[in-house]
């Protein structure tokens, strides 16, 4: 299989040369060469049948010569990728030369000089599971107006179908969501007309969903016009009472005029602001699928009626639905909840309460690596790391405004010596108190404080979801206090740091939104304009494309939100940069300006991961549990063939641990094949098979989970290389080569 990056413009003669270089005798040498502007990686050529020993040499020589021609195109090509493949072919062929000799022959025939034997850096970035995924096709989003109309109209058609099949159903709301739409229905108890007995409220089943979809198809096929009508509040009330829809009456109470109604023919209507397609036959019925039924409380209030929510997806074309279903299947394989249990990373212990994360030893190792890198990157970026308490007097949260605005998301207070204390839902008020602890000069600014602060928020049990939605989580919080004229440079610094950190974890594709002043806001027009200009200026200096959400900012300041894209194309909201004119005023924060007057600093809220828990979940799903080498909980595992080498394995493990490598020694009570399988299932990147021969020679037979058997290496050289790979995270950028040390 040959895959070329379209923008690299490699010509057809090169492709034909590669294809023609394969033997025609039925011998199979499958190889994947992937060229991008950044790297060339090669799958190993595996010998399947008898072949001439010289085949690997000739094949590699021609490929290196061809690749050399294309280096003039400024493609960064790894010679190692091809020569290593050829060396393996030559070494495995009957009567083959050694791998080192094969390598030297390849380089010599291609016009290169091999000074010393080489040991390759074999850590790759992509998990085997991810490699099997088809090329990600970017699906449209709700920013596509046509798709939005299809989804909104599909929701109305579904509600109409439900009420046709189940006349007792009452409709509530039916909004569009990221990948489709949902509609909430209330099914009251009914009475049997013949016996007068009460009939329990209907519970929708999968069979009911099939009936509903069939009825939807009929409605779509009839091509009912979808029309808009403006009515007075009184007229809307009259019509709602006429059809006995109490939930619609509640919705009406919260609407501002004009009141609009959308009709599907003369058959059905609902309160709605639109938009919609012109008629039902504009909905591609084969691109609509009903997915599941879930419970939801009306208005999210557990004291109100329990509703039944039907989730569905809708697209512009059937092929998009097909692609979306593939992505759902792939997402199931990557589900962090399943992988967390399978790989023994974390758990949610229901005996302790929902939404509270228990980090197991392996997950804790990964988390520690994330935290250590985060702290080092911040200290290098001019931040000071701080720590603050987990609880505070309730008056602090009243001063900050959190108690007034976010009370429903906070846990109840606790009594401490007849005073109310609050477990913290946010870190920012603590940093404000620290700033206020002394009078600051303009020369002290900017001040940058960063904290991995664990916060606690009341989330209803129905909203909890693995690591993505929890009740206790650690925010990677930071606050900057700066002068107005420093703001743009500070935002640039934040964006640079965000890019540095996210790229380290393999996330380099972003969708960025700049949100501006809403109708209700604190702060003067001048400060809003200056802050918005600074944010926009920083984005332009970075050269990043962005969209503008007019009026979408927080009431306390404009903001930049950054979404990352994972390996299967999903978007995740992680990073945010927000200016705040509210808290400095509430806490009376000041600095002494150059002319001696006291001024209010600009405060910037900033998070890169959002929360460690959620980012860990995203990262786990992105790499399908196959963490990059520098993050893997166990990087290196020794597999003893016999009990006689157990002590030798323990000695090697001590050396590796001293070098900073996370290493384990298998107990050795299983057959070798089972040991290898167990290590691979636990996603261990590097394994070493250790027998008496290895113990006597001081070398190890190395196996890579991602690239297979790699051959024999000196213990000290191997440990040095593994430590170097871990420190540099080389698998995130390139596959290189380092010289093997000679005695």
N, C-alpha and C positions, 0 to 999 in steps of 0.2 A: 504494500500500500504506500503510495507516495502522496504526501500532502504538502502543498506549497502555499505560503501566505500570498494572497492575490497581489498585494502591493509590491511584492519583491520582483515581479516581472521577469522571472526566470524563463528563458526561451524554450521552445518545444524541442530543439535539438538536444538540450541537456536532458530533458525528460526521456526522449527516445534512447539516448546513450545509456541512461540508467536501466531502462527496460531491456535493452538489447544485451546488457552485460550479464543478465541472468542466464544460467544454463538451460538448455532446452530438452534435456534428457529425462525430465521428470523429477530431478532433484529440486527440493523446495528450500529456498533461502528467503523466507519472508523478512522484510525489513521496512521500517517506517523512518523516513527522513522528514523532519519537520523544520522548515526554514522560517524564521521571522527576523525582524530587524535586530533582535536582541540575542538570539541564540540558535544553534543548530543542535538538535539532540537526535540520537539514533537508537532504535531498538536493536537488540543483539541479533545477529544472524545465527540461527541455530541449525546445525548440521542434521539433516533428516535421513539422507541416504549416502552411500559411498560417493565420494567426489575426489577430483584430483587435488592433491595437497596445494597446488599452486593457485587454485581458484580464488581463495580469500585474498592472496597477495595481489593477483592481477586485478581483481574487482576493486580492492581498496585503492590501488595505485591509480586506476582510471578515475575513480571518484575524487580522490584528493586533487588530481590534476584538473578535473573539471571544476571542483570547488574553488581552486586557486584562481581560475579565470574570473569567477564571480566575486572574489574578494574586492576587485576593483569597484564593485557596486556598493562598497562600504557596508557589506553585511558582515556582522561579527560572527565568524564561523569557528566552531571548535573542531580542530583537526583530530582531537582525541576521539570524538564520537565515531568517526569512520574507521580510524586505524585500529581502535580497540575492537570493533566488530570484526574486522578482517582477521585480527590476531586470534580471536576466538575460533573463527571458522578454520583457520589454518591449524590451530592447535588441536581441534577435535577431528580433523580429517585423518583417514588412515595414513600412517607413516608420516604424520605431520611433524613439523619442527616445533620447538618450544614456543610458548607464547611470546617470550622476550625476543627470540630470534625472528619470529613472524613479524613482530612490531618493527624491529629494526629493518627487516627486508622491505616492508611496506614503505617506511619513511625514506629509505635509501632509493628505492625505485621511483619514488615520487619527487626526488630531488631534495629531500630533507636529510639532515644529519641527526641520528639518534645518539646523543652523547652518553646517556645513562638509561638503565631500565626505569620505567615510570610506574607509579602507583596511582590509579585513577580516583578522582572524587566521584563517587557513584550515587550520591544522594540526589534524588529527583524531587520535583515539587508536587507532582500530581499523583494522587492515590490511584492504584489499579482500578478501583471502582469508578473513579472519575474518568479514567482514560477510556472506559467503555461507553461513555455518554456521547451521543451524537453532537455535532456542532450545535451550539446553542443558537436558536433562532429568536431574535428579539421580538417578543409579542407586543402588540399595541397596548397602550394604557388608557386610562380615562381622560387623559389630555386630548385624545382623539375624539372630537365631538360626535362623529358618526357612531363610534363604538358606545359612547356614553348614552346616546339616544336609544340604541338597540337594547342596552341593558335596562334602562329605565322603563322602556315600553314592554320589555319581556317580563319585568316584575308586575306590571299592571295586568298583562295577559295571564300570568300565573295566578294572581289573586282572583281574576274573573273565573278562571277554570276551577279553582278551589270552591268558590261559592256556587258554581253550577253543579258540582258533584256533591258538595256538602252544604246545603242551604243554611244550616245553623251556624256556619262559620262567620265570625266577625273579623273584619280587617283592622289592622292598626297602622304600622308603617312598613314601607318597602323601599329602602334606599339602595343605590348602587354601592358596591365596595370594590376593592382593588382588582379582583379577578372575576367579578360578576355582580350578584345582587342577592338580597334575601327579602323575605316578607314574613311578618309576624301575624299569627292568627290566634284568635281566642275561640275555643270550642266549649260552650256551656253545657251543663247537664240538660238533657231533654226528657220528654215524657212520652211513653208509648201511647199513641192515640186509642188503641184498642183496650189495653189493660189498665192504663193510667200509672203504670210502674215507671219509676225514674230510671233513665238510662245514663250511665256514666259518660263523662266527657270523652269524646273521641281522641284516641292517640294515633297519630299518623304513622304509617308503616312504609316499608320499601315498596310494597305492593300498591299502596295509595299513591306514591310518587309516580309510579308507572301510569296509573289512571289519569293523574293530573297532567302529565306530559302528553299523553294521547289527546286529552281535551284541549291542551294548549295548541297542539298541531292543527286541530280542527279550526280553532279561532284564527290562527295565523293564516291558514289556507283560505278562509272566507274573505280576507282582505277588508276587514272593517275599517272605516276611516277613524283616525284618532284626532279629536278636535278639542280646542281650548275654549272655555267659556268663563267670563268674569261675572260674578254674582255678588249681591250685597250680603252682608253678614246675616241679616234676617232671613234672606232666601236660602242661604246655606244651612242655617239652623232648621228651617222648615223641612228641607229635603232630607237632612240627616235623621230627624225625628220620624219621618215617614218610613224610612227603611230600618229604623231601630238599630242604629250603629253608635253606641255610647262612646266608644273610643274615638271615633271621628269627631264627636262633639268636644272632647277634651283637646284634640289637636286643633280644632277651630278656635278655641279660646286663646291659644298661643299665637295665632296667625295675625299678621298685620295686613291691612288692605293694600292693594286689591286682592280679594279672595278669588282664586282661580280653580276651576274644575276641569279635569280632562275626561272626555267620554270615549269609550270604545263603541262605535256605532251608537245605537239606541239601547244597547244591552247592559252597559255597566259604566260606572263613573267613580271617581275618587278625587278628594282634595289633593291638589298637586301644583307645584310651580313649574314643572317641566324640566328639561325639554323632552320631546318624544319624536318618533318617526311619524310620517304622514298617515300610514295605514299599517295594519297588522301584517300584511304580506311583505312589508319591507324588512321584517325580522327573519333572518335565515334560520329556519327551524332546526336544520341539521347541525347548526352551530350553537345550539342551546341544550344544556343538560342540567337536570335536577340532581343534586348531589347528596344531601343529607337533611335530617331533621334534628333540631336541638331545642332545648328549653330556654326560655328567657323570661324574666319578670318584666311586666309593663313598667316603663320608665326606669328600669334597672332597680326597682324597689322591691325587696323580698317580701314586703308586706302587701304588695299588690298582686294582681292576677298573674298566674303562670300561663305564658303563651307558648305556642309551638312555632318555631322558626324554621322555614324551609330555605336552605342555602342552594344557590344555583350559579352556574357560570354561563356566560354568553359571549360570543365572538362574532367577528364580521364574516368569517369564512369557516367551513368545516375543517379545513386543514389547520387552522389556528386552534380549534378545539382539540384536534388530534395531538398537536404539539403540546398543548397545555396538559393533556392527560398523561403524556410521556413525562413531562416535568413533575407531575404529581407522583407518578410511580418512582421516579428517581428521588424525589424528596422523601418518600417513605423509607428508602434504603438508607438515607442520610439522617433520619430523625434522631436528633441529639438525645432524646429520652431513651430510645432503644440502645443507641451506642453508649450512652452513659452507664447503662446497666451491664451491657455486654463487655465493655472494656474496664468496668469497675472504676469509673471516674468520680461519680457523685450519686447521691440519692435524695429523694424527698421522703422523710420518715413521717408517715401519717400519724403515728403515735405521738409525735412531737407537735404536729400541726401542719396544715397545708401551706405551701409557698415558702418553706424554710429549707435552705439547701445545706446538706451535709457533704462536705468535700472529703472524698476518700483519698488515701495516700497517693494514688497515681494522678488523680485529678488535681490534688494539691501541688504536686510537682510541676504540672503544666501551669497552674495558676501562679506559682512562685516565679516561674520564668517570665510570665507576662508582666507581673508586678515589677520584677527587677529591671526588666528592659524599660518599662514605663518610667520608673524612678530615675534611671540613668539618663534617659532621653530628656526628661524634664530638667534635671540638674545641669545637663549640658546646654539646655536651652535657656538658662538663667532663672529657673524657678527655685524656690525654697519649698521643700516638702514639710507639711505641718500635720498635726494630729489634733482632733478636737473630741469632746465628750459625746456620749451616745444619748444623753438626756439633758434637759435644761428646764428651768422654771418656765411655766406657761406664759408669763409676761413677755418673755423674749419673742415668742411666736405671735403674740398680739402686736408687739412693736413692729415686727417684720411684715405683718399682714397675712401670714400664712393661716393663722387661726380663723380669720374672717373669710378668706378666699378658698382655702383647701381643707376646711374642717372635716368634710365628709371622707377625705382620703387619709386622715390621721387616726391613729389608734386613740382609745380613751386615755384620759389623764390618770396619773397615779398620785396618791396623797403622800407627801413627804413632810412630816412635822407641820401638818395643817396648811401646807402650801401645795398647789397643783403643779406637778411636773409633767413634761411631755417627752416621750421618746421621739427622737428627731426624725422628721420626714425629709429634711434637707440640711445641707452643710453651710449654706451661704450666710445665715445670721451669725454663726460662730466666727467666720472670717471678718465680718463687719465689726464685731466686738474687739477682735484682735487689732484691727486697724485703728479703732478709736482709743486704744489703750494708751496712746501717746500722740502728741501733736506732731503732725508730719510737715515737712518742708517740701516745696516743689522740687528741691534737689533730691529728695528721697524717692521720687516717682520716676519710672513705674515700679510698683511692687507687684511681684508675681508669687502667689501662694498656691500650691497644689496639694491635694489630699485624696487618698484612697479611703473615703469615708463611708462606712456602712450606715444606711438609713433604713427606716421601716415605714411602710405605707399600708393602709388597710385596703386590701383587694378582696373583693367578694370571691367566694370559693369557685363560682362558675367561670370566673375570668382567669384563674390560675392555669399556667401552661408551662410545665417543665422549668427551664431556666429563663424562658422568654418573659414570663410574667410571674413574679414572686412577691412575697411580702417583706422580705429582708434582702437587701442587695447593696453592693459596694459601688458607689459612683466614683468615676475618675474625675473628680471635681477640681476646678482651678478657678481662681478669681484674680483679675488684674485690676489694679487701681492706677489710673494714669491721667495725664493732662490731656485736654482736648487735642492739642497739636501732636501728641504722641500716638493717638488712637490708630491711625492708619498703619503705622509701622508695627504696632503691637498686633493688629489683626493679621498682617503679613506673617509675623512670627508664629502666630497660632496656626495659620494655614500651612506654613512650612513644617511645623512640628506634627501636625495632623497627617500630612503626607508622609513624613518620615516614619511615623509609627504604623500607620495602616499598611504602607508598602511592605514593611518588614514582615507582616503577617499575610502577605499575598494579595492585598486588596488595592488595586490601582485604577479602578474604574468608578467614577463618582457621578452622581446627579446632584446638582447644587441649586438651591433656592434662596434668593434674597427676599426677605419679607419686610414690608415697609409699614408706616404708621397706620394703625386702625382708627376708627372714628373716636373711640374713647381711649384716651392716653394721658399719661402724666408727662410733664416736661414741656419746655417752651418749643415753639416752632423752630427757633434757631438751633437749639441743641439737637433736635430730631434731624434736621436737614444736614447738620455737620456730621452726625454719627452715620447717617445713611450714606452720605458721600464718602466717608472713610471706608465703610464696608465695601461699597461698590468699587472704590479706587483700589482696595487691596485685591479684590477678585480680578480686576483688569490687569494689575501688575503681575499677578500669578499667571495670567493668560488662560484662566479657566472659564469655560462656558457656563452660563448660569441663566436661570429663568427668574422673573420677578413676580412675586405674589403681592400685588398692590393691596394694602390694608391688612395683610396677614401677619404683621408683627405682633409681639406681645404688647400689652398696655404700657409696659415700662421701658420699651426700647426696640429698635430694629434688630434683625437677627439673620444669620446665615445657617441654613441646615444642609447637611451633607449626607446623602444616601450612598452606601456602597453596593456593589453588585457581586454576587457570589458565583461559584463555578457553574451553576445551572441557570444563571440569569436573573435570580430574584433580587429585589431591592430591599435593603435594610436601613432604616434610619438609625444612625449612630451618633455622628458628631454634630455639635451645635456651637455657635458663637453668638452670644447675645449681649447687647449693650443694656445697661440698667441705670435709669435715672431715678428710680423709685427708692431702692434701699439706701443709697447714700443720703437721700433727703430724710427718710424715716429714722435713720440712725444718727443723723447730724454729722456725717463724715466731712472732714475739712482738711485743707492743707494751706500753708502760708505761701502766698504767691511771691513773685519776685519784687512786687511793689509793696509787700507787707500786708496786703489784704488777705482775708480768709475766703477761699473758694471751695467749691464742691468738686471732688474728683469724679471722673467717669469710671464706672465699675463695669467690668466685662465678665460675664459668666461663660465658662468654656468646658466642654466635655468632649473627649475623643472617642472612647469606647461607648459612652452612655452609662453602661454598668458592666462590671466584670462578668457577672453571671450571664447576662444576655449576650455579650460579645463572645464568651466562651461557647455558648450554644451555637451562635452563628459560625464561629471558627470550626467547631466540630462538624457541623453539617457541610461547610464549604469543602473540607478535606476528607469528608466521609470517615472521620475518625482516624485517618492516616496522617497524623501530625507531621509537619516538616521535621527533619532530623533534630534541629536545635531545640524543638519543643517537645519531642517525644518523651513520654514519662519513663520508658525504658529504651535507651538508645542502642544498647549493645547487650547481647545475651550469649553466654557461653554454654555450649551443649556438650557435656562430657559423654564420651562413648562408653567409658568404663569407670568404675569406682576408683580405679588406680590413679586417675588423673584429677580427682576432685580437689585435692590440695593444690595442685598446679593451677587449676581454674580459679581457686580462691586467691592465689597469689596474683594472678593476672587481674582479677577484679579489683584488688587493692590498688594496683598500679593505675588502673583505669579511673577509679574513684578519685585518686589523688590528682589526676589530670582533669577532674571536673566532669567526667563522663558518667552518666546514669547507667549502671550495669547490673545485671543479674546473672546468677549461675543456676542453671536448671538442676533440679534434684537428681536427674539422671536415672530415674526409675522407670522410664518409658523407652521404647524402641526409638532409634534416631529419627526415623520418619515421623513418628508421633511428636517428638520434641520440636522438630522443625515446623510441623503443622500447627502446634500449639502457639509457638512464637509468632508465626505469621498471622494467626487469628487474633493475637493480641497486638498486632500492628507494630512489632519490633522491627526497626529498620535494618539492623545489622546483626548477623548471627555468626558464631565461630564454632565449627565442629572440632572438638578436641579429643584426640586419641593418644595412644602411647607414642606414635610416630611424631605427632606435633610436639609432645612434651620433650622428646629427645632432641628434636631439631630446633626448638625455640621459635617455630613458625606456626601460623594458624590458617586453617582452611576457611575462607570467608565466604559467606552467602549473604546476598542482599535480598531483602523481601521484594524489592521492585525490579531488580535486574538479574536475579538468579545467582549461580555459582560464579565467584570472581577469581578463585585461585588461592594460592598460598602467600602469606605475607609475614614478615618479621614482626614480632610482638611490639617492640618499642616503636617501630615505624608506624604500625597500625594505630597505636594509641595516640601518637603525635598527630597523625592525620585526622583521626576522629575528633580530637580536641580542637584542631584548627577549623574543621568543618562546622562544629557546634558554635565556636566563637564567631565565625564570619557569616554564619547562616548562608553558606554558599549555594545551597540548593534553591534558595529563593531567587538567584540571579543567573547562575551559570554552572556548567559542568566543566571543570578545568582539569589540570593534571599537575601533580607535584613530583619532584624527583624523589626516588627512594634513596635513603641514606646508605652509603657504603661504609663498611667497617674500615 
